Amino acid sequence: MSISSELLDRIYIKTPRGQKEIAERSSGLPARQRRLLILIDGTKSSSELAVLLAEFELSARLEELVGLGFIQLKEPARQEEINTRAAEAPAAAQAAPTAPPSISPLSIDPLLLEQAKKLMIESARHCLGIMARSLIEEIQQCNESNCKVVIARWNMALRQSSKARTHADQYVDAVKTLIGID
């Protein structure tokens, strides 16, 4: 299923009711809904929220929060600004002189990345069991350009596991130290 870029660029803000829910926990939101509500800050787009939460059903959860009155789309002017910037980007790219390709700011030693991947795979197998199959495949395909996203998904999976929850921070710190990212 393909999600349109318009849905991924949406930015939400908390309503007064959503702010009250954060403060009072009066509606009994499930943990995932509450976590999403907490992360909504009026600056993160839906795609950024999806990465932070490793959430595959994000649009449904966002719509539930809208339906409950906890969040709303940020003012249309902001959405228009996002759409205008997206439309202007190709024109600006054509007008700019061509520069030599830039070197990625994230440079990871391939051997260290492989060691980090082994640690992530072993911890996923040990803590998540057969539920880790798709995550392990993603970790195996991990490379320098997507490693932060993969690490975030792995981290969230560990945090949701009762077996690994207490050690998730230690695992993540070990992987980040190993490959030299913050």
Secondary structure as GFF3:
##gff-version 3
##sequence-region A 1 182
A	DSSP	alpha_helix	5	8	.	.	.	ID=ss1
A	DSSP	beta_strand	12	14	.	.	.	ID=ss2
A	DSSP	alpha_helix	16	24	.	.	.	ID=ss3
A	DSSP	alpha_helix	31	39	.	.	.	ID=ss4
A	DSSP	alpha_helix	46	53	.	.	.	ID=ss5
A	DSSP	alpha_helix	58	67	.	.	.	ID=ss6
A	DSSP	beta_strand	71	73	.	.	.	ID=ss7
A	DSSP	alpha_helix	76	95	.	.	.	ID=ss8
A	DSSP	alpha_helix	110	128	.	.	.	ID=ss9
A	DSSP	three_ten_helix	129	132	.	.	.	ID=ss10
A	DSSP	alpha_helix	133	140	.	.	.	ID=ss11
A	DSSP	alpha_helix	147	160	.	.	.	ID=ss12
A	DSSP	three_ten_helix	165	167	.	.	.	ID=ss13
A	DSSP	alpha_helix	168	179	.	.	.	ID=ss14
###
